[in-house]
Amino acid sequence: MKTTPLNSTHIALGAKMVEFAGYNMPVSYSGITEEHQAVRRNVGVFDVCHMGEFIVRGKQALDLVQKVTSNDASKLAIGQAQYSCLPNSSGGIVDDLLVYRLPNEMGSEGEHVFMLVVNASNMEKDWDWISKHNTFDARMINISDETGLLAIQGPNAAKALQSLTDVRLDEIPYYHFTKGRFAGVDNIVISATGYTGAGGFELYTDAKNTAAIWDAIFEAGKSLGIKPIGLGARDTLRLEMGFCLYGNDIDDTTSPLEAGLGWITKIQKGDFIGKDWISKQKENGVSKKLVGFVVNDRRVPRHHYLIEDPAGNEIGHVTSGTQSPSMDKPIGMGYVSLPFSKPGATIMVVAGNKRLEASVVPLPIYQAK
């Protein structure tokens, strides 16, 4: 099993460790609910060093990124990032990812440079997939093992971090980034991104700097009560926002249109893998849709539970479910047939011999007041 540069730190903090995507990772420290609320109301820090990072550079780097991703990377200025996905040839999703447009600091004139940030569980698959389609003047470099990544999330994230850098954190727009000195370390990518819906930043650095930066963040944020956060709260936070988890809510058999990701699927941008299939689906319409729902019961819906209509007809299945710490109610996401995908529709989640009544709701499931 692989470890991140913070493995001994997590163990020293008493974290409950689990295997995740081949890595020994902290699932919780003080408890999922407490950690979840720390991020929603204050600030917390995640170790996400297990994520994969690929550099794509060259005179045709943009052409390769455009070919393999669904979003329009030509719209990215240096210092911007976008959420995207890697469609397969039959309209499914190889992975979802972030695409960063980096400055060309040491390359030849006319080169573009991108960083693709992929899910840990799909690192090898994604590398092979993109490499297979690299018929361009573009070079790929896998920097995953040499890269450390921390996510500092919550409404007080900027306040907790500002003393560690001269970069004005409150001036970095959402889905933008800059490079700067942070906690005494140069060339840190400071990105106003995250997968919690609570605001905050992600910091990319050389793996060897990760532990020192982690310690500096906790010292700087001590007066605010900053907390370490595990994968358990990361999952409840993203689910409240209706953010997809690869392998649960999206996979090789689900299309971006079915998953509500039409907004990152730019048919008009030109040719890309899966375009013909997705274009036909857009023209003909989808037969199922990923929705969020709230259960009118105390039992939590689980992955793969069947979903029925009130008359008992099977209409779909649950992809993710949890007890929402913010709402104190069971919530979930799942695919349902189109007539039951509108907010307000009543669906029934089949939990063994029990049928749980649930209501389809708009995303995000948790509507912060």
Secondary structure, DSSP 8 states (H G I E B T S, - for coil): -B--TTHHHHHHTT-EEEEETTEEEEEESS-HHHHHHHHHHS-EEEE-TTSEEEEEEETTHHHHHHHH-SS-GGG--TTBEEEEEEE-TTS-EEEEEEEEEE--SSS-TT-EEEEEEE-GGGHHHHHHHHHHT--SS-EEEE-GGGEEEEEEESTTHHHHHGGG-SS-GGGS-TTBEEEEEETTEEEEEEE---SSSS-EEEEEEEGGGHHHHHHHHHHHTGGGT-EEE-HHHHHHHHHHHT---BTTTB-TTS-TTTTT-GGG--GGG---TTHHHHHHHHHH--SEEEEEEEESSSS---TT-EEE-TTS-EEEEEEEEEEETTTTEEEEEEEEEGGG-STT-EEEEEETTEEEEEEEE-SSSS---
